[in-house]
Amino acid sequence: DLLMLLSGSPEALCHSLSVDVEDWFHVCGAEILPEYRRQSRVVAATRRLLDLLRGQGSRATFFMLGEVADTFPELAPAIVADGHELASHGWSHRLVTALTPAEFRSELERTAAVLRQQTGCTPLGFRAPRWSLDRRKTPWAFEILKELGYRYDSSLTPLAAIGDPNGPRAPHLIKTSQGSICEFPPLVAQSLLGNLPVGGGWGFRAFPYGMIERTLHSCQLAGVPGVLFVHPRELDPDSPRLPLPLLRGFLAYGPRAGSGKRLEKLLVSHTFKPLVELLESCHPVS
């Protein structure tokens, strides 16, 4: 099943911008030392992103890391005050494949409780750190998400290195024993080398801007939304960096200097809505 937008015309189609709210040191598998936390920059970087979105009249989905919300209780209310959607990024930034079902449930419940206490909002969407849900390895995760009332997930990427290169590129339904949950994959560009991650991360920062525009245009013609994602640290090029091997360091941090201008240009050229609003305007078709 695909979820097609009731847009009326390709020109009326809305895309979605999502933000993984985490700090500069939240890199999966890396040790978080106490001094890193003392150098936190997530609040300032997220406020910079909020200013950019406010200036363009755009609204986004913010996948909030539970420990960030707990440490900086002013941040989630500031996001909601600007009209954005709050969703869950889990609590600890550990890969879901490294959690037991009980630990995964606990992370979801703990994060949702903090966000509700701070804002009155219950998250309806989830994104796993480093796209670490898997239909074969973690089928139980979708069952738990549905049981806890989540309406959509955005954790499956159609990329060879960290996902399923043959997986759907468009929004689709995942069936659980308690009903279906909508899956919003991130934007990728098709090429002779396979799918390329133009919608976020290192690909958003490094590939030519025109490639992102062409991919969004292709989505528009197909009548499906493109889902982009950014991290606050990508709008903070002067932030510290973890001492990572060269390739991992590139994937996590560089290049970042032009990310803000690139994002601003996209916000001017396209209409973006929170994922929960795209969900409301979708219906399943065979």
Legacy VTK file of the C-alpha trace (Angstrom):
# vtk DataFile Version 3.0
C-alpha trace
ASCII
DATASET POLYDATA
POINTS 286 float
0.000 0.000 0.000
1.159 3.520 -0.787
-0.054 6.688 0.853
-0.894 9.270 -1.755
-1.523 12.892 -0.863
-4.903 14.379 -1.639
-3.186 17.393 -3.104
-5.393 18.058 -6.113
-2.335 18.847 -8.265
1.447 18.309 -8.117
1.933 22.041 -7.619
-0.111 21.927 -4.408
1.936 19.123 -2.866
3.611 19.807 0.459
6.871 18.279 1.586
8.091 17.843 5.149
11.163 19.051 6.990
12.152 17.099 10.077
14.754 17.858 12.738
16.564 15.290 14.887
17.025 17.269 18.098
20.328 16.011 19.475
23.665 17.512 20.497
26.970 17.609 18.628
28.230 14.567 20.558
25.222 12.323 19.887
26.893 10.001 17.397
25.785 6.368 17.614
28.408 4.124 19.156
30.599 6.970 20.426
31.295 7.348 24.135
29.770 10.480 25.687
32.217 11.932 28.203
31.062 14.302 30.988
33.036 17.206 29.502
31.097 16.846 26.243
27.833 17.512 28.055
29.348 20.612 29.634
29.996 21.893 26.098
26.412 21.383 24.952
25.278 23.596 22.074
21.915 22.046 21.226
19.767 24.860 22.657
21.508 27.665 20.765
21.682 25.641 17.545
18.007 24.649 17.737
16.966 28.248 18.411
18.953 29.280 15.336
16.952 26.775 13.314
13.694 27.997 14.849
14.585 31.563 13.839
15.210 30.419 10.261
11.892 28.577 10.059
10.016 31.500 11.601
11.527 33.858 9.081
10.247 31.703 6.200
6.876 30.869 7.744
7.646 27.151 7.654
6.734 24.502 10.215
8.554 21.229 10.813
8.536 18.022 12.839
11.106 17.970 15.645
12.111 14.445 16.694
13.160 15.187 20.261
15.742 13.141 22.118
14.348 12.483 25.589
17.546 13.219 27.473
17.888 16.553 25.655
14.333 17.544 26.603
14.976 16.497 30.197
18.265 18.407 30.448
16.944 21.580 28.789
13.268 21.853 29.779
12.863 25.191 28.003
13.560 23.740 24.554
10.472 21.607 23.812
8.060 24.403 24.867
9.908 26.831 22.568
9.462 24.424 19.655
5.735 24.005 20.322
5.255 27.753 20.821
6.395 28.282 17.223
3.755 25.873 15.912
5.989 22.884 15.183
5.242 19.233 15.843
7.027 17.374 18.635
7.837 13.734 17.939
10.050 11.152 19.668
13.673 10.318 18.907
13.897 7.917 21.845
15.703 8.726 25.073
19.377 7.773 24.919
20.308 7.830 21.211
21.125 4.132 21.359
20.415 2.055 18.265
17.085 0.242 18.492
18.875 -2.929 17.367
20.947 -2.665 20.575
17.840 -2.460 22.789
15.589 -5.210 24.070
11.852 -4.796 23.437
11.428 -3.837 27.109
14.187 -1.211 26.872
12.690 0.203 23.676
9.274 0.495 25.303
10.820 2.166 28.342
12.656 4.727 26.186
9.449 5.593 24.340
7.394 5.907 27.517
10.038 7.950 29.315
10.445 10.396 26.434
6.701 10.784 25.898
6.182 11.446 29.614
8.749 14.267 29.640
7.337 15.880 26.492
3.779 15.689 27.876
4.842 17.172 31.191
6.692 20.049 29.498
4.270 20.870 26.682
1.035 18.916 27.068
1.770 17.265 23.697
1.880 13.505 23.180
4.233 12.440 20.363
2.519 10.613 17.517
5.659 10.004 15.449
8.997 8.293 16.046
12.401 8.235 14.391
15.080 5.793 15.478
18.700 6.939 15.898
20.639 6.169 12.690
17.574 4.618 11.012
17.947 1.557 13.230
14.529 -0.032 12.787
14.381 -3.072 10.548
11.323 -5.024 9.409
13.223 -8.300 9.812
15.462 -7.610 12.832
13.081 -5.474 14.915
9.497 -6.317 13.845
8.529 -6.041 17.511
9.364 -2.318 17.460
6.459 -1.527 15.124
4.144 -3.565 17.338
5.214 -1.533 20.387
4.877 1.775 18.533
1.324 0.918 17.480
0.423 -0.342 20.952
1.612 2.937 22.506
-0.505 5.001 20.137
2.071 6.112 17.581
0.548 6.859 14.193
3.687 7.033 12.078
7.367 6.178 11.977
10.235 7.690 9.973
13.053 5.209 10.596
13.318 3.073 7.447
15.735 4.383 4.841
16.128 2.931 1.320
19.936 3.126 1.462
22.343 0.212 1.116
24.681 0.976 4.023
22.123 1.551 6.780
18.801 0.335 5.418
17.143 -1.632 2.641
18.149 -0.347 -0.823
15.100 -2.110 -2.264
12.729 -0.634 0.282
9.937 1.776 -0.678
10.958 5.370 -1.347
7.416 6.719 -0.885
5.279 6.826 2.259
3.650 3.452 2.887
1.825 1.400 5.494
3.411 -1.169 7.788
1.002 -3.737 9.147
1.060 -4.801 12.791
-1.182 -7.142 14.745
-3.056 -4.079 16.036
-3.423 -2.224 12.750
-1.214 -0.284 10.382
1.314 2.454 11.034
2.469 4.898 8.369
6.144 4.936 7.377
7.765 8.113 5.995
11.166 7.290 4.427
13.701 10.102 3.944
14.213 11.637 0.522
16.680 9.774 -1.716
17.741 10.303 -5.335
17.917 7.394 -7.754
21.172 6.951 -9.658
23.261 4.322 -11.437
25.069 3.852 -8.107
21.809 3.208 -6.266
19.831 5.478 -3.989
21.695 8.573 -2.775
20.914 10.365 0.535
20.105 13.846 -0.762
17.406 14.438 1.854
19.633 14.862 4.890
22.913 14.169 6.637
26.150 14.216 4.662
24.288 13.938 1.359
22.253 17.072 2.005
25.453 18.913 2.860
27.674 17.571 0.072
25.632 16.834 -3.050
24.914 19.647 -5.525
21.905 21.744 -4.555
20.347 21.088 -7.963
20.245 17.361 -7.223
18.047 17.984 -4.179
15.754 20.256 -6.187
15.434 17.718 -9.007
14.588 14.957 -6.554
11.902 17.057 -4.877
10.509 17.889 -8.316
10.346 14.172 -9.148
8.428 13.568 -5.913
6.071 16.361 -6.840
5.350 14.837 -10.249
4.733 11.451 -8.598
2.337 13.001 -6.086
4.259 11.931 -2.976
5.933 14.109 -0.321
9.676 14.414 0.076
10.888 14.096 3.673
14.032 16.071 4.500
15.921 15.919 7.779
18.550 18.039 9.492
20.352 18.153 12.842
20.866 21.346 14.858
24.647 20.862 14.671
24.476 21.274 10.891
23.564 24.919 11.434
26.438 25.263 13.910
29.627 24.761 11.863
31.860 25.988 14.709
30.698 23.389 17.221
33.155 20.855 18.650
33.680 17.531 16.893
34.233 14.095 18.324
37.636 12.511 17.525
36.232 10.077 14.956
37.898 8.181 12.100
37.992 10.195 8.880
34.934 8.686 7.176
32.756 8.712 10.299
33.819 12.282 11.003
32.781 13.325 7.491
29.404 11.604 7.821
28.695 13.221 11.184
30.080 16.729 10.744
31.398 17.886 7.419
30.918 19.950 5.381
28.506 22.217 7.283
29.317 25.838 6.426
26.653 26.190 3.738
23.863 24.159 5.355
21.909 27.141 6.636
21.859 28.940 3.280
20.976 25.713 1.482
18.085 25.052 3.827
16.847 28.630 3.583
16.796 28.376 -0.216
14.679 25.221 -0.042
12.267 26.835 2.414
11.735 29.689 -0.039
11.167 27.336 -3.001
8.877 24.726 -1.419
6.048 24.352 1.069
6.869 22.240 4.136
4.453 20.931 6.753
4.916 18.736 9.843
4.674 15.030 9.161
1.539 14.666 11.272
-0.253 17.084 8.943
0.852 15.139 5.870
-0.528 12.055 7.585
-3.898 13.745 8.007
-4.091 14.477 4.268
-3.155 10.952 3.167
-5.223 7.872 2.493
-4.159 4.322 1.621
-4.557 3.071 -1.929
-3.745 -0.334 -3.354
LINES 1 287
286 0 1 2 3 4 5 6 7 8 9 10 11 12 13 14 15 16 17 18 19 20 21 22 23 24 25 26 27 28 29 30 31 32 33 34 35 36 37 38 39 40 41 42 43 44 45 46 47 48 49 50 51 52 53 54 55 56 57 58 59 60 61 62 63 64 65 66 67 68 69 70 71 72 73 74 75 76 77 78 79 80 81 82 83 84 85 86 87 88 89 90 91 92 93 94 95 96 97 98 99 100 101 102 103 104 105 106 107 108 109 110 111 112 113 114 115 116 117 118 119 120 121 122 123 124 125 126 127 128 129 130 131 132 133 134 135 136 137 138 139 140 141 142 143 144 145 146 147 148 149 150 151 152 153 154 155 156 157 158 159 160 161 162 163 164 165 166 167 168 169 170 171 172 173 174 175 176 177 178 179 180 181 182 183 184 185 186 187 188 189 190 191 192 193 194 195 196 197 198 199 200 201 202 203 204 205 206 207 208 209 210 211 212 213 214 215 216 217 218 219 220 221 222 223 224 225 226 227 228 229 230 231 232 233 234 235 236 237 238 239 240 241 242 243 244 245 246 247 248 249 250 251 252 253 254 255 256 257 258 259 260 261 262 263 264 265 266 267 268 269 270 271 272 273 274 275 276 277 278 279 280 281 282 283 284 285
